């Protein structure tokens, strides 16, 4: 699904209004814990979830600190402890409207990434950049400001679990900027011709689950509307990397969903062409494994990939059946313990079974004709 493209100051107004509601309902905007960046759900290579109140507070404070250095900081102190924000929203919006531009805010964030060794400061700067680059014009300006090099520096930064959260945020910023933005994708590849190879490398070796999921998101966003990027992906054995990670014991449920969504995108984009690693029997077994172990969302994504394979790649239907997917679908539709699948999932399962039958029947007819 496409990320919303919203101007920063309109977004800030929404943040202020949310802060007002949170303050009125809870008596405080939030605690002082570090904001956590969250990858957006398993709905393919895109990211979108409800805003965390802590993240709203963090972004709001960033905007306040980068506006009037005296008046807004005083307002933040006066109203940050649970007093109703609604009394000061209009005054704050007026101050922000005359404050720094979106380009200025991006420059400030990039300075933090370049100069700060403090993880919390870099995370905060990346959160601000993520919000800013949702706007297509800002994403283009971000490249002009050297933002891609800064992000890749963070994505490649070594470190343990803590630095993994920074790598994850940086990959999310890249994926957000590239999502449904062909111009950004083309210009990013021109600036960094090895971009796809670098992202694939992180997908292969990233030890932190959150950062690995984010790397898949960024890779998916870069590939979706770019033929040159997908050509690089195939040259660097990208499908083999995806196939090897799908259903692996080290792969999280969220990662499996994102890998399935990426696989479905590629099969759809390359309809009529065989993607060798996806037609391998081992890939069919991994689809079946994720289908059986996953929730309804994972099952649906697994079936979408199976349906595309069976309908477009000769021989895939047989591999999927031999992997046991047909039998697993029969069990699903029969229900276990009196529990039936949701209507949408049941319809999808029926369509895949029907496809198996039709393809198998067609193959049997061809075999009969050859014997005449």
C-alpha positions in Angstrom: 0.0 0.0 0.0 1.3 3.5 -0.7 2.6 5.6 2.1 0.8 8.9 2.6 2.6 11.9 1.2 2.0 14.8 3.7 3.7 18.1 4.2 5.8 18.3 7.3 4.0 21.3 8.8 0.6 19.7 8.2 2.0 16.6 9.8 3.2 18.6 12.7 -0.3 20.1 13.1 -1.6 16.5 13.4 1.1 15.8 16.0 0.0 18.8 18.0 -3.6 17.8 17.9 -2.7 14.2 18.9 -0.6 15.6 21.7 -3.5 17.7 22.9 -5.8 14.7 22.9 -3.2 12.5 24.7 -2.6 15.2 27.3 -6.3 15.6 28.0 -7.0 11.9 28.2 -3.9 10.8 30.2 -2.7 13.9 31.9 0.6 13.6 30.2 2.1 13.3 26.7 4.1 10.2 27.6 7.1 8.8 29.5 10.7 9.5 28.8 11.6 6.1 27.3 13.4 6.1 23.9 11.0 6.1 21.0 10.8 2.8 19.2 10.7 2.7 15.4 8.3 0.0 14.2 8.2 -1.6 10.9 4.9 -1.6 9.3 3.1 -4.8 9.3 3.5 -7.8 7.0 1.4 -6.3 4.3 4.1 -6.5 1.7 7.1 -4.2 1.4 5.4 -1.2 2.9 5.3 0.2 6.4 2.4 1.8 8.2 1.2 1.5 11.8 -0.6 3.6 14.4 1.8 6.3 15.8 3.4 5.5 19.2 2.6 8.4 21.6 6.3 8.4 22.6 7.3 8.9 18.9 4.7 11.7 18.5 6.2 13.4 21.5 9.8 12.9 20.1 8.9 14.4 16.7 6.9 17.2 18.3 9.8 18.1 20.6 12.2 18.1 17.6 10.0 20.5 15.7 9.7 22.7 18.8 13.4 22.8 19.4 14.1 23.7 15.8 11.6 26.6 15.7 11.8 29.7 17.9 14.7 28.9 20.3 13.1 30.8 23.2 9.3 30.9 22.9 8.7 27.4 21.8 11.1 25.8 24.3 9.4 27.7 27.1 6.0 26.5 25.7 7.3 22.9 25.6 8.4 23.2 29.2 5.2 24.8 30.3 2.9 22.3 28.6 5.0 19.1 28.5 4.0 18.0 32.0 0.4 17.1 31.4 -1.3 20.5 31.1 -3.9 20.6 28.3 -2.1 21.2 25.0 -5.3 22.5 23.4 -4.7 25.9 25.1 -1.4 26.4 23.2 -1.9 24.6 19.9 -2.8 27.7 17.8 0.1 29.7 19.3 2.6 26.8 18.6 1.3 26.3 15.1 1.9 30.0 14.3 5.5 29.7 15.6 6.2 26.6 13.6 4.8 28.1 10.5 7.4 30.8 10.7 10.1 28.4 11.7 12.7 26.3 9.8 11.8 24.8 6.4 11.6 21.1 5.8 15.0 21.2 4.0 16.4 22.9 7.1 15.1 20.2 9.3 16.6 17.5 7.0 20.0 19.3 7.1 19.8 19.4 10.9 19.0 15.7 11.1 21.9 14.9 8.7 24.3 16.9 10.8 23.3 14.9 13.9 23.9 11.6 11.9 27.3 12.9 10.9 28.4 14.3 14.3 26.7 12.4 17.0 27.9 9.3 18.6 24.9 9.0 20.9 22.5 6.3 19.6 19.4 8.1 21.0 20.2 11.3 19.1 20.8 9.4 15.8 17.5 7.4 16.3 15.7 10.6 16.9 17.1 12.3 13.8 16.2 9.2 11.7 12.6 9.3 13.1 12.4 13.0 11.9 13.8 12.1 8.5 11.3 9.2 8.1 8.4 11.6 8.6 9.9 14.2 6.2 10.7 11.9 3.3 7.2 10.6 3.0 6.7 13.8 0.9 8.0 13.2 -2.7 9.6 16.6 -3.0 11.4 16.2 0.3 12.6 12.8 -0.8 14.2 14.4 -3.8 15.8 17.2 -1.8 17.0 14.6 0.7 19.2 13.0 -2.1 20.5 16.4 -3.0 21.6 17.0 0.6 23.6 13.8 0.6 21.0 11.8 2.5 21.6 8.5 0.8 25.3 8.3 1.8 24.3 9.1 5.3 21.7 6.4 5.4 24.0 3.8 3.9 26.6 4.7 6.5 24.1 3.9 9.3 22.9 0.8 7.6 26.5 -0.5 7.3 27.4 0.5 10.9 28.7 -2.4 12.9 27.4 -3.1 16.4 25.1 -5.3 18.5 21.4 -5.1 19.3 21.5 -1.4 20.1 23.1 -0.4 16.9 20.7 -2.7 15.1 17.9 -0.4 16.0 19.7 2.5 14.3 20.3 0.3 11.2 16.6 -0.6 11.2 15.6 3.1 11.3 18.0 4.1 8.6 16.7 1.3 6.3 13.1 2.4 7.0 13.9 5.9 6.0 15.4 4.6 2.7 12.4 2.4 2.1 10.0 5.2 2.9 11.6 7.6 0.5 11.8 5.0 -2.3 8.3 3.6 -1.8 6.2 4.3 -5.0 8.7 7.0 -6.0 10.4 5.9 -9.3 12.3 9.2 -9.6 13.9 8.7 -6.2 14.8 5.1 -7.1 16.5 6.1 -10.4 18.4 9.0 -8.8 19.5 6.8 -5.8 20.8 4.1 -8.2 22.7 6.8 -10.1 24.3 8.0 -6.9 25.0 4.6 -5.6 25.2 1.9 -8.4 25.8 -0.8 -5.8 22.7 0.1 -3.8 20.9 -3.2 -4.5 24.0 -5.3 -3.8 24.5 -3.4 -0.5 20.9 -4.0 0.6 21.1 -7.6 -0.3 24.2 -8.0 1.7 22.4 -6.6 4.8 19.5 -8.9 4.2 21.9 -11.9 4.1 24.1 -11.1 7.1 22.1 -8.7 9.4 22.0 -10.4 12.8 19.2 -8.2 14.3 15.7 -9.3 13.3 14.3 -5.7 13.3 17.1 -4.5 11.0 16.8 -7.5 8.7 13.1 -6.9 8.3 13.8 -3.2 7.6 16.5 -4.1 5.0 13.9 -6.3 3.2 11.5 -3.4 3.2 14.1 -1.0 1.8 15.1 -3.5 -0.9 11.5 -4.1 -1.8 10.8 -0.4 -2.2 13.8 0.1 -4.4 12.9 -2.9 -6.6 9.2 -2.3 -7.2 9.2 0.3 -9.9 12.8 -0.1 -11.2 13.8 -2.5 -13.9 17.5 -1.6 -13.5 17.3 -2.3 -9.8 15.6 -5.7 -10.4 18.2 -6.6 -13.0 20.9 -5.9 -10.3 18.8 -8.0 -7.9 18.9 -11.0 -10.3 22.6 -10.6 -11.1 23.4 -10.7 -7.4 21.3 -13.9 -6.8 18.6 -12.0 -4.9 15.9 -14.7 -5.4 18.2 -17.3 -3.9 18.7 -15.1 -0.9 14.9 -14.6 -0.5 14.3 -18.3 -1.0 16.9 -19.4 1.6 15.6 -17.1 4.3 11.9 -17.9 3.8 10.9 -20.3 6.6 14.4 -20.5 8.0 14.5 -21.1 11.8 16.3 -17.8 12.3 13.6 -15.8 10.3 10.9 -14.1 12.4 7.2 -14.3 11.5 7.3 -10.7 10.3 10.3 -11.4 8.1 8.6 -14.3 6.5 5.6 -12.2 5.7 7.8 -9.5 4.1 9.7 -12.2 2.1 6.5 -13.6 0.8 5.2 -10.2 -0.1 8.5 -9.4 -2.0 8.2 -12.8 -3.8 4.6 -12.1 -4.8 5.7 -8.7 -6.2 8.5 -10.1 -8.2 6.4 -12.9 -9.6 3.7 -10.4 -10.6 6.3 -8.0 -12.1 8.1 -10.7 -14.0 5.0 -12.6 -15.2 6.0 -14.8 -18.1 9.6 -15.2 -17.0 10.9 -18.0 -14.8 12.6 -16.9 -11.6 14.8 -20.0 -11.1 15.1 -20.0 -7.3 11.3 -19.6 -7.0 10.6 -22.6 -9.2 12.9 -24.9 -7.2 11.1 -27.6 -5.2 12.8 -26.3 -2.0 11.0 -23.0 -2.3 7.6 -24.8 -2.5 8.5 -26.7 0.7 9.3 -23.4 2.4 6.0 -21.9 1.3 4.1 -24.8 2.7 6.1 -24.6 6.0 5.3 -20.9 6.5 1.7 -21.5 5.5 1.3 -24.1 8.2 3.2 -22.2 10.9 1.9 -18.7 10.2 -1.2 -16.7 11.2 -4.0 -16.0 8.7 -2.0 -13.1 7.2 1.0 -15.3 6.6 -1.3 -18.0 5.2 -2.8 -15.6 2.8 0.5 -14.3 1.6 1.8 -17.8 1.1 -1.2 -18.7 -0.9 -0.8 -15.7 -3.1 2.7 -16.7 -3.9 1.6 -20.3 -4.5 -1.2 -19.2 -6.9 1.2 -17.0 -8.9 3.7 -19.8 -9.1 1.2 -22.5 -10.2 -0.4 -20.2 -12.8 2.8 -18.8 -14.4 5.7 -21.2 -13.8 5.4 -24.6 -15.5 5.9 -27.5 -13.1 5.4 -25.4 -10.0 1.9 -26.8 -9.3 3.4 -30.3 -9.0 6.2 -29.1 -6.7 3.6 -27.4 -4.4 1.4 -30.5 -4.3 4.4 -32.7 -3.6 5.5 -30.4 -0.8 2.1 -31.1 0.8 0.4 -27.8 0.2 -2.7 -29.3 -1.4 -3.2 -31.6 1.6 -2.6 -28.7 4.0 -5.3 -26.7 2.2 -7.8 -29.6 2.5 -7.1 -29.7 6.2 -7.6 -25.9 6.5 -10.9 -26.0 4.7 -12.2 -28.9 6.7 -11.5 -27.0 9.9 -9.8 -28.2 13.0 -11.6 -28.4 16.3 -14.7 -27.0 14.7 -12.8 -23.8 13.6 -13.3 -22.7 10.0 -11.0 -20.3 8.2 -12.1 -16.7 7.6 -14.1 -16.3 4.4 -11.4 -14.5 2.5 -8.8 -17.1 3.4 -11.1 -19.9 2.6 -11.9 -18.4 -0.9 -8.2 -18.0 -1.6 -7.5 -21.6 -0.5 -10.3 -22.9 -2.8 -9.0 -20.9 -5.7 -5.5 -22.4 -5.2 -6.9 -26.0 -5.0 -9.0 -25.4 -8.1 -5.9 -24.1 -9.9 -4.0 -27.3 -8.8 -6.9 -29.4 -10.2 -7.1 -27.5 -13.5 -3.3 -27.5 -14.1 -3.1 -31.2 -13.3 -6.1 -32.0 -15.5 -4.6 -30.1 -18.4 -1.3 -31.9 -18.0 -3.1 -35.3 -18.0 -4.9 -34.3 -21.2 -1.6 -33.4 -22.9 -0.1 -36.7 -21.8 -3.0 -38.6 -23.3 -2.7 -36.7 -26.6 1.0 -37.5 -26.7 0.2 -41.3 -26.4 -2.2 -41.2 -29.3 
